[in-house]
């Protein structure tokens, strides 16, 4: 019988140590499931049952306080876990939104780069067209100048052959 009491005391001691490490569920456990081992010393007849009742009341009170403390720790751990979970969710949400916005920024930058390249190409084409048109006008002017020089030489040769002066000399010759 004494060995059973020792084994039960060691088992209860092991359970108490486990409870300090492992958080309890949300609802406080029922008091009926716990067994208390009370060692009563045989006193020398000074108030025996009142001392025992007071001692048992202290044990029940200590047990209740232990359960309350364990419940409090469990609730604190649950609150910490909920807060950590929410903070983790918020961080992942924030990171996802940032990545989404950065992808949108990259997309817009690529669109702007394409528009810029297209606009540059358009301006280069207009510049090439301008150069080609200017070159054509220069060529026409040069051709016209060449024709006018040839006409002037031919006309001068006619006047020389006839021996007369041209009439359109701006009033320089009065004959």
C-alpha positions as CSV (number, residue, x, y, z in Angstrom):
1,X,0.0,0.0,0.0
2,X,2.8,2.4,0.8
3,X,4.5,1.5,-2.5
4,X,1.2,2.4,-4.3
5,X,1.1,5.7,-2.6
6,X,4.8,6.4,-3.7
7,X,4.1,5.4,-7.3
8,X,0.9,7.5,-7.4
9,X,2.8,10.5,-5.9
10,X,5.6,10.1,-8.5
11,X,3.0,9.9,-11.3
12,X,1.1,13.0,-10.1
13,X,4.4,14.8,-9.7
14,X,5.3,13.8,-13.4
15,X,1.9,15.0,-14.5
16,X,2.3,18.3,-12.7
17,X,5.7,18.9,-14.4
18,X,4.2,18.0,-17.8
19,X,1.4,20.5,-17.2
20,X,3.8,23.3,-16.7
21,X,5.3,22.6,-20.1
22,X,2.3,21.7,-22.2
23,X,-0.5,24.4,-22.4
24,X,-3.9,23.3,-21.2
25,X,-7.1,23.5,-23.4
26,X,-9.3,26.6,-23.4
27,X,-11.8,25.4,-20.8
28,X,-10.4,24.7,-17.4
29,X,-10.3,21.0,-16.6
30,X,-12.8,19.5,-14.2
31,X,-11.6,19.1,-10.7
32,X,-13.0,15.5,-10.4
33,X,-10.2,14.1,-12.6
34,X,-7.5,15.0,-10.1
35,X,-6.4,13.1,-7.1
36,X,-4.7,14.7,-4.2
37,X,-2.5,12.8,-1.9
38,X,-2.7,14.0,1.6
39,X,-0.2,13.0,4.1
40,X,-1.6,13.5,7.6
41,X,0.7,13.4,10.5
42,X,-0.6,12.0,13.6
43,X,-0.5,15.0,15.9
44,X,-0.5,14.6,19.6
45,X,-4.1,15.2,20.0
46,X,-4.2,19.0,19.5
47,X,-7.2,19.7,17.3
48,X,-6.7,16.8,14.9
49,X,-9.8,17.1,12.6
50,X,-9.7,20.9,12.4
51,X,-6.1,20.9,11.4
52,X,-6.8,18.3,8.8
53,X,-9.7,20.2,7.4
54,X,-7.6,23.4,7.3
55,X,-4.8,21.5,5.6
56,X,-7.2,19.9,3.1
57,X,-8.7,23.4,2.4
58,X,-5.2,24.7,1.8
59,X,-4.5,21.9,-0.7
60,X,-7.8,22.5,-2.5
61,X,-7.0,26.2,-2.6
62,X,-3.5,25.6,-3.9
63,X,-4.9,23.2,-6.5
64,X,-7.4,25.8,-7.6
65,X,-4.7,28.4,-7.9
66,X,-2.5,26.1,-9.9
67,X,-5.4,25.3,-12.3
68,X,-6.2,29.0,-12.6
69,X,-2.5,29.8,-13.3
70,X,-2.3,27.0,-15.9
71,X,-5.5,28.2,-17.6
72,X,-4.1,31.8,-17.6
73,X,-0.9,30.7,-19.2
74,X,-2.8,28.7,-21.7
75,X,-5.0,31.7,-22.6
76,X,-1.9,33.9,-22.9
77,X,-0.3,31.4,-25.2
78,X,-3.4,31.2,-27.3
79,X,-3.6,35.0,-27.6
80,X,0.1,35.1,-28.5
81,X,-0.4,32.4,-31.2
82,X,-3.5,34.2,-32.6
83,X,-1.6,37.5,-32.8
84,X,1.5,35.8,-34.4
85,X,-0.8,34.1,-36.9
86,X,-2.5,37.4,-37.8
87,X,0.8,39.3,-38.0
88,X,2.1,36.6,-40.3
89,X,-1.0,36.8,-42.5
90,X,-0.7,40.6,-42.6
91,X,3.0,40.3,-43.6
92,X,2.2,37.8,-46.4
93,X,-0.7,40.0,-47.6
94,X,1.6,43.0,-47.6
95,X,4.3,41.2,-49.5
96,X,1.8,39.9,-52.1
97,X,0.4,43.3,-52.7
98,X,3.9,44.8,-53.0
99,X,4.9,42.1,-55.5
100,X,1.6,42.8,-57.4
101,X,2.3,46.5,-57.5
102,X,5.9,46.1,-58.5
103,X,4.8,43.8,-61.4
104,X,2.3,46.4,-62.5
105,X,5.0,49.1,-62.3
106,X,7.3,46.8,-64.5
107,X,4.5,46.3,-66.9
108,X,3.8,50.0,-67.2
109,X,7.6,50.7,-67.6
110,X,7.7,48.1,-70.4
111,X,4.7,49.7,-72.1
112,X,6.4,53.1,-71.8
113,X,9.6,51.7,-73.2
114,X,7.7,50.3,-76.2
115,X,5.8,53.6,-76.7
116,X,9.1,55.4,-76.4
117,X,10.8,53.1,-79.0
118,X,7.8,53.4,-81.3
119,X,7.8,57.2,-81.0
120,X,11.6,57.3,-81.6
121,X,11.1,55.2,-84.7
122,X,8.4,57.4,-85.9
123,X,10.5,60.5,-85.4
124,X,13.5,58.8,-87.1
125,X,11.2,58.0,-90.1
126,X,10.0,61.6,-90.3
127,X,13.6,62.8,-90.1
128,X,14.6,60.4,-92.9
129,X,11.6,61.6,-94.9
130,X,12.6,65.2,-94.3
131,X,16.2,64.4,-95.4
132,X,14.9,62.7,-98.5
133,X,12.6,65.5,-99.4
134,X,15.3,68.1,-98.8
135,X,17.7,66.1,-101.0
136,X,15.0,65.9,-103.8
137,X,14.5,69.6,-103.6
138,X,18.2,70.2,-103.8
139,X,18.5,67.9,-106.7
140,X,15.6,69.7,-108.5
141,X,17.1,73.1,-107.8
142,X,20.5,71.9,-109.0
143,X,18.9,70.5,-112.2
144,X,16.9,73.7,-112.7
145,X,20.1,75.8,-112.2
146,X,21.9,73.6,-114.7
147,X,19.0,74.0,-117.2
148,X,19.0,77.7,-116.7
149,X,22.8,77.9,-117.2
150,X,22.5,75.9,-120.4
151,X,19.6,78.1,-121.6
152,X,21.6,81.2,-120.8
153,X,24.6,79.9,-122.7
154,X,22.4,78.9,-125.7
155,X,20.7,82.3,-125.7
156,X,24.0,84.1,-125.5
157,X,25.3,82.0,-128.4
158,X,22.2,83.0,-130.5
159,X,22.7,86.7,-129.7
160,X,26.4,86.4,-130.6
161,X,25.6,84.6,-133.8
162,X,23.0,87.3,-134.8
163,X,25.2,90.1,-133.5
164,X,22.5,91.8,-131.6
165,X,22.1,92.6,-127.9
166,X,19.3,91.1,-125.7
167,X,16.4,93.5,-125.0
168,X,16.0,92.5,-121.4
169,X,19.0,94.0,-119.8
170,X,17.1,96.0,-117.2
171,X,17.7,99.3,-118.9
172,X,21.5,99.0,-119.0
173,X,21.8,99.3,-122.7
174,X,20.0,102.0,-124.5
175,X,20.5,101.6,-128.1
